[in-house]
Structures are given as C-alpha cells and as structure tokens.
Amino acid sequence: MEHLTKETFLEKVFNYEQNKEWKYEGELPCIIDFYADWCGPCKMVAPILEELSTEYDGKINIYKVDTEAQQELAAAFGIRSIPSLLFCPMGQQPQMAQGALPKDTFKQVIDDVLLKN
C-alpha cells in the first residue's frame, strides 16, 4: 500500500490539472482510500485494505490519501465524508463508495469491477 501526495497522484492515477476527462494513468486497476487519522471508520477499513493488498498483490494497487495532508486532492474529488473509496478499473470511469465497507464487499467490487475484462 502506498500513500499518495498530490504529485504522486497526478503521476500514478489521474492528472486532473492536464485532463478534463478522466484518464487513468495506472498500469493496474486501483482502490484509493481517502481517509483521516482521527476517523474511526477509516481505522476499521485500514486492516482490510492491508489484507487485500497482499491477497491481490500484482493484480491491483491500493493507495491511501490523507485528506488532512492532501486537502487540495480531497477537494478535487469532492470528498465530504470519509472514508471515501475510489475504485479505478482499467479503461472505464471510476466509481466512488463511501463508508466502512466489509471485506466481502471489497472483494466483490475487486472481482466484478476492477478485474473484470
């Protein structure tokens, strides 16, 4: 799992400063967890994402964005509640989910949305 700054986000996920239309820059589908350290539900999601990053190693990337440290990034995506999770499949529009999702739901989205070709 990798923590993204605005700079690494522009490079690895989406350069919203250059592109108006969504253009995913990654080589693998990804999940981006917009979180904050003080957020209880975010703390519940963190170990699930750790497990998934191991289970799906080499198939998807899992990124974290600290909304406190990366306020411009959070604002660019209209993040108003956390955790917010952005699922980015290859060659398709991203999908946003909010709240602490159970592991089964993550796996279902990974299998049905991110890894479905």
Summary of the structure (lengths in Angstrom):
residues: 117
radius of gyration: 13.1
end to end distance: 23.4
largest distance: 37.0
contacts: 328
relative contact order: 0.22
helix: 35%
strand: 20%
